[in-house]
Amino acid sequence: MPMPGEENNAVDYIYSADNLLYSEWKKKFLLLPRKSTFSKKRIWLEFAYTRTRKMKVNPPQFPINHLNRREWATADELMYHKLTGLDV
């Protein structure tokens, strides 16, 4: 985010964290392999958590909804990020 006194423009907002919308984490059982968003490890045949990430305003050089994605994580990864204070 820009500092007070700096000029705000659309590019700063489009690429900032304020432009992202996250859904709530939902618990699912994975029959097919998925790649964890945080550790990049393959998870399957276990319970995992999923959520969607969407952008309020899409950058004009990309197709619509190109940067929207589904994120996957295990319970251990979510707990680690919560305890270390990382924004999840």
N, C-alpha and C positions, 0 to 999 in steps of 0.2 A: 504494500500500500504506500502511496506517496506520503511524504512528510507534510505537516501543516505548512502552508505557504507555497507549496509547489502546485503547479498547474495539473489538474486532473484531466486525463483524456481517456478515450474509449479503449485504447490498447492496454493501458494499465489495468483497467477493470476486466477486460476479456481474459487476460492471462493471470489474474489474481485468484486467490483461494476464495474470495467472496463470490465468484461466479459459479462455484461448484455446489451442487445439491446432492446430498447423500441420503439414501433410504436407511431404514433400521436394519440391523443384522438379523438374519433369519437362519434358523438351524435346519439343515438338510442332510439327508444321508446320500452319499455319493456312490453310485454304482459305476459310473464312468470316470476315468481319470480327469482331474482338473489341475491346473497349476496355481499354486498359492501366489497371491499378489505380493506378499511381503518377503517370503523366503525363497520363492521361485522353485520350491520342491513340488513334486507330484503327490497329490493326495487322492485317495480313492478307497472304497470299501470301509469308510468310517464316516462319522458325523463331522460336518464342517459348517461354517457360517458363510453366508453370501449377502451381498448388498449391491445396489446399483449406484453408479456415479453418473450424473448428468450435468451438463453445462446450461446455465440460464440463457446465455448469449453465445452462439457459436462464432468462432473466427471466420471471417468471410472467405479465406482462401481454402477452407476445407468443405467437403460436402456436409449437408445437414446431418446431425447426429453421428458424425464420424468419430468424435472424441468421447462419446458416451461408452461406458463399459460396465461389466459385471466383475466384482471383486470377490475373491475367495480367501478364507483364512481358517486356520484350525483354532480350537479353544486356547491352546498354549500360546499361539501368536497374539491373539487378542489380549490375553492376560498379561503377556510380556509388555505389549505396547501401553496397556493401561497403567501398569505398575511403574514403568519408566517415564510416564508422562508424555509420551509421543502422541501426536494427534492422530487418532484412528477414526 
